Amino acid sequence: MATKNNTTSLSIAEMREFASFSPCEQRFIRRNLDIGLGRCDAFKLWARNSSENVAIRRQYVAYQDLKALRRSIPGAEGGEAISPFMGQLSRLASFDLAQERLDGFSPFRFLYERLLGADVRPWLPSAFCAGAAMPNLRPARRKLLLQSLSEAAATAPAWSSRAPTFYPEYVDLEDEVA
């Protein structure tokens, strides 16, 4: 019973965190989870126009390395596995942050914990900083993103290994209102 209550509490906390994100961030996270986890045909569900079709196609291409990344998450000691893993993760972070749909570390972390699993948590502050500092982002955007990383997240002595429990999905607002 205690385990069920802990899982329920964790799910509620995750739902609250997701609700704190802007509608744009929520939409981006839902869409990217559909693409990255292969939950549906994102073109049919998410594309409202031709430019969104192009963006979704680019996302599918960028996310093709997710399975390999999930299998290659290094342990805390890292060793030689750090370089290829962080290179791929930083490239992916830079791609997602350049879309200008995530305005800080919290929504970034929320998305990537679900795309890659709980074991990626210790690596997310570094990947976020690397992605946010890339020259393909506007200077004001880089500043906004880098300032969103709290000292606590940047210097955390340990990270939870508990898997996320809440995976937000597409919501048709017309169905919700009816």
ABEGO torsion letter per residue (X at the ends): XAAAAAAAAAAAAAAAAAAABBAAAAAAAAAAAAAAAGABBAAAAABABAAAAAAAAAAAAAAAAAAAAAAABBBAAGEAAAAAAAAAAAAAAAAAAAAGABABAAAAAAAAAAAAEAAAAAAAAAAAAAAAABAABBAAAAAAAAAABBAAAAABABBBABBBABBBBBBBAAAAAX
